Amino acid sequence: MNNLRLVIVGFGGMGNWHAANVRARVPGVEVYGAYDIRPEAREDARNKGLTVYESLEAVLADETVDLITIAVPNNFHKDIAIRALRAGKNVICEKPVTLNAAELEEIIAVRDETGKVFTVHQNRRWDRDFCIVKAAKEQGLLGQVYMVKSIVQGSRGAMYGWRGHKENGGGMLLDWGIHLLDQAMYLFDEKVVSADAHLQSMYTPGVDDNIHLFLRFESGCSYVMEMSTNCLINLPRWHVQGTEGTLQIDDWGCGGKLMKLKPNAEMKWSDDIVYTEAGPTRTMAPRPEYTMTELPLPDEHPDWTDYYKNVAGAIRGTEQLLVTPEQALRVMRVVDLMFKADAEGGARKCDI
Ligand SMILES: NC(=O)c1ccc[n+]([C@@H]2O[C@H](COP(=O)([O-])OP(=O)(O)OC[C@H]3O[C@@H](n4cnc5c(N)ncnc54)[C@H](O)[C@@H]3O)[C@@H](O)[C@H]2O)c1
């Protein structure tokens, strides 16, 4: 079977990442060409051995091109996606797929008209930390999961480059927020019944840069996400509580632990009172060690190339698409609601 011919539109940071990683790691997909509005980015692509196009029209007119990866600033995603689909190309779009749900609905309508494959690069479903949490939940190691904290903390202050401009679709909710929401809604195959957001603009005037997001799922689980940019002492990347255990993942290196309750290990309340300066507590006393056992974290080794291999399979008609625009539409509907909740104050009930 012939290789699929890929052209990357937007040859900046992420465009380069796609080119290098697909070329080195994804059999069956040929990184053929690139287009960027900046001449120096086109020169960079030429130096890396790619066929360089001088315009988007030229890319779309090339009938040998099967697949386009869109890696331009967020505000340009919708128009390029629609033009590419109409030109008969299959499309991978970087996240956030669009700036809001209405824009994505327009793309989905064109996807339906053309019958081409359209997907979003939600690569962080293949992050090892996330896969460990997902495996622990699915293997029932934690019982019923009812509280999740998903936290990413940087310390470099402002949002970088175009991410600092509202008109480009900048801000943290549309940047890391999309990754963490996609993970949350992929982890819980349930309806979202309420959403809230506290969006602060501390270092980047005009866009949100330090944020808390709140989701409630139909089963009752409360899911909190933090993204911050001036944090000098980091919290764990994940903290997940269930009826039978607690899991913590410390950082990107995926160190951490899973503590599980021992069945039938009795605990006497009377022995375990903690006295602070100002009073006693039983409720918040640490659990006696003999009632718990430490389990190894699930041994997960995800392979990001499965994303591109799946897209190739979907184009060839041999696989169901893993990341669908319908999934992304649910996320964008939550994002719309979160912007509203932040602007108007207060959680929004929903049925998404
Ligand atoms: N999935 C991920 O992990 C991940 C990580 C980083 C960025 N991204 C996404 O990738 C996209 C690009 O981000 P980046 O960090 O590479 O930005 P970047 O600024 O490094 O690169 C963007 C490139 O697009 C070019 N460009 C701008 N407008 C264009 C247009 N209309 N047509 C063609 N080229 C155009 C710019 O010249 C630049 O070279 C964004 O949507 C971002 O959210 C995703």
The ligand as a Tripos MOL2 file, in Angstrom:
@<TRIPOS>MOLECULE
LIG
   44    48     1     0     0
SMALL
NO_CHARGES

@<TRIPOS>ATOM
      1 N1         -0.7640   19.2690   20.8620 N.am      1 LIG1
      2 C1          0.2500   19.8540   21.4810 C.2       1 LIG1
      3 O1          0.8990   19.3030   22.3450 O.2       1 LIG1
      4 C2          0.6160   21.2470   21.0770 C.ar      1 LIG1
      5 C3          1.7890   21.8480   21.5620 C.ar      1 LIG1
      6 C4          2.1140   23.1300   21.1060 C.ar      1 LIG1
      7 C5          1.2680   23.7970   20.2260 C.ar      1 LIG1
      8 N2          0.1080   23.1760   19.8110 N.ar      1 LIG1
      9 C6         -0.7920   23.8590   18.8770 C.3       1 LIG1
     10 O2         -0.1400   23.9850   17.6150 O.3       1 LIG1
     11 C7         -0.5410   25.1880   16.9880 C.3       1 LIG1
     12 C8          0.7010   25.9990   16.6480 C.3       1 LIG1
     13 O3          1.3790   26.3140   17.8470 O.3       1 LIG1
     14 P1          2.9790   26.5570   17.8570 P.3       1 LIG1
     15 O4          3.4220   26.4990   19.2710 O.co2     1 LIG1
     16 O5          3.6050   25.6720   16.8590 O.co2     1 LIG1
     17 O6          3.0290   28.0550   17.3480 O.3       1 LIG1
     18 P2          4.2560   28.7350   16.5820 P.3       1 LIG1
     19 O7          4.0290   30.2000   16.7000 O.co2     1 LIG1
     20 O8          5.5440   28.1630   17.0300 O.co2     1 LIG1
     21 O9          4.0500   28.2930   15.0490 O.3       1 LIG1
     22 C9          2.9420   28.6910   14.2920 C.3       1 LIG1
     23 C10         3.3980   28.8120   12.8340 C.3       1 LIG1
     24 O10         2.2520   29.0900   12.0310 O.3       1 LIG1
     25 C11         2.6320   30.0500   11.0630 C.3       1 LIG1
     26 N3          1.4130   30.6940   10.5990 N.ar      1 LIG1
     27 C12         0.6660   31.6480   11.2190 C.ar      1 LIG1
     28 N4         -0.4370   31.9110   10.5110 N.ar      1 LIG1
     29 C13        -0.3900   31.1150    9.4160 C.ar      1 LIG1
     30 C14        -1.2650   30.9420    8.3100 C.ar      1 LIG1
     31 N5         -2.4050   31.6170    8.2150 N.pl3     1 LIG1
     32 N6         -0.9000   30.0440    7.3550 N.ar      1 LIG1
     33 C15         0.2550   29.3530    7.4560 C.ar      1 LIG1
     34 N7          1.1200   29.4970    8.4840 N.ar      1 LIG1
     35 C16         0.7860   30.3480    9.4580 C.ar      1 LIG1
     36 C17         3.6000   30.9650   11.7820 C.3       1 LIG1
     37 O11         4.4070   31.6800   10.8720 O.3       1 LIG1
     38 C18         4.3780   29.9540   12.6230 C.3       1 LIG1
     39 O12         5.5250   29.4820   11.9490 O.3       1 LIG1
     40 C19        -1.5030   25.8780   17.9560 C.3       1 LIG1
     41 O13        -2.8110   25.5840   17.6030 O.3       1 LIG1
     42 C20        -1.1540   25.2710   19.2900 C.3       1 LIG1
     43 O14        -2.2270   25.2850   20.1930 O.3       1 LIG1
     44 C21        -0.2040   21.9350   20.2060 C.ar      1 LIG1
@<TRIPOS>BOND
     1     1     2 1
     2     2     3 2
     3     2     4 1
     4     4     5 ar
     5     4    44 ar
     6     5     6 ar
     7     6     7 ar
     8     7     8 ar
     9     8     9 1
    10     8    44 ar
    11     9    10 1
    12     9    42 1
    13    10    11 1
    14    11    12 1
    15    11    40 1
    16    12    13 1
    17    13    14 1
    18    14    15 2
    19    14    16 1
    20    14    17 1
    21    17    18 1
    22    18    19 2
    23    18    20 1
    24    18    21 1
    25    21    22 1
    26    22    23 1
    27    23    24 1
    28    23    38 1
    29    24    25 1
    30    25    26 1
    31    25    36 1
    32    26    27 ar
    33    26    35 ar
    34    27    28 ar
    35    28    29 ar
    36    29    30 ar
    37    29    35 ar
    38    30    31 1
    39    30    32 ar
    40    32    33 ar
    41    33    34 ar
    42    34    35 ar
    43    36    37 1
    44    36    38 1
    45    38    39 1
    46    40    41 1
    47    40    42 1
    48    42    43 1
@<TRIPOS>SUBSTRUCTURE
     1 LIG1         1 GROUP 0 **** ****
